Structures are given as structure tokens and as C-alpha cells.
Amino acid sequence: MLGAMFRAGTPMTPNLNPQGGGHYFIDRDGKAFRHILNFLRLGRLDLPLGYGETALLRAEADFYQIRPLLDALRELEASRGTPAPTAALLHADVDSSPRLVHFSARRGPHHYELSSVQVDTFRANLFCTDPECLGALRARFGVTNEDRAEGGPHFHLEWAPRPTELPEVEYRRLGLQPLWTGAPGEPREVVGTPSFLEEVLRVALEHGFRLDSVFPDPEDLLNSRSLRFVRH
């Protein structure tokens, strides 16, 4: 991931912000990054005595996709008697389809004009064999009833962000609905595939998964349509 962040021609990830003067700010945990740098320098895991944030460090190592560090953390947890997470699979894919919507726009007291606007509809399928992670994904996207979720290890989502040109009343009449994520007091609208997969990535890393495959282009994570995660 570090290599991909700075590879020429790669779109800049949301976690990476140029600060000028050749400096970059990576929006990840700074204290954990100290141990990641030491591992890359020394080739071994050297943590302070009594270090109690191995779960956080594992999530950071997962984000940067440093497999030797993940293996070292797994060995450390096993030696401490910490139960390793059970093996699991997580798969997320998104399809989008444009739709031209026609509606009557009121331009005056007795003046209506036929207008049209493109509405992008997104359909996502999520499959996860870890019930805890699946529950976290449901909660992240506000799935609390059966109109959006099915039983078993998978569920389906469909949403269509409202274009500003489309009146709210027409948007509701068409039966369209947005998709929101985030904390109850700080909701964020999911406006497309990249923002949806970014949320899935966050939940996956929080539950100890690592990225296994990206479709269609493994080097273009932000513009992918399908992500597969595994946890050994």
C-alpha cells in the first residue's frame, strides 16, 4: 500500500495528503506507524514490554498490506495465548446503472417545463462468513429491517443519490432512496462506488481481514467494483 501511494500515475488515496516541501500526511494512526517503520527497518517485530495494542497494530499492518508483519503479530499473539480470529471470507461487489428520468419542472405559476436528468442507481452485494463482521456492516449502512437485508451470511443494498436538479417530490415518487453511513449524529451519504467500498474496507480492517483481490485492476483500489478479503 505504501508503494501504491507513491507510485507515479496512481490516483492519490483519501488517506494521503500533500503538505508541501516534499512532505505527506497519511491519515492513519501515528503511534502505530512507529512500530511499522521499525519493522521495515529491522525486519523483526520489536515491541515495548507490556505492549497492549496488537489489535490496532494488526489493523494498520493490514491497511499497509505488510504480510510479514501480520505473520509476526499472529505468532506474538499465539505465544501470549491470545486467541487468533477465526478464518473468514468477506466479498463485496457493486454495480451501477445510469437511468434517464423525465419530470415536469415548475418554472412559474402556470408554466411547467419537461426536464430530464440522469440518476445513477447502485446495487451492492455483501457476503461475509463472520457473523460479527456482517453485523458491523449492517450497522454501518443502517440495515435494521428486512426490506434491505436477507437472512444468512449475505445482504443486498440498492440506492440512488438524488441529483440536485431532481425535485425531492419526484425523487420520492420514483421510489428512490439514498444510502447513509457513519455515526447517528454524523451521517455521511454514500454517493458512489468508491465511498461505499471505502466503508467496507474500514469495517474489514477493524475485524482483522486483509485485502485478497481487487477487480478489475489490482492497482486501482479506489475505482474498483469488487473487493475480496480473507482472514486466516
Beta strands, then each sheet from edge to edge (+ up, - down):
strand 1: 16-20
strand 2: 23-26
strand 3: 88-108
strand 4: 111-128
strand 5: 154-159
strand 6: 180-181
strand 7: 188-189
strand 8: 210-215
strand 9: 226-231
sheet 1: 1+ 2-
sheet 2: 5+ 4- 3+ 9- 8+
sheet 3: 6+ 7-
end
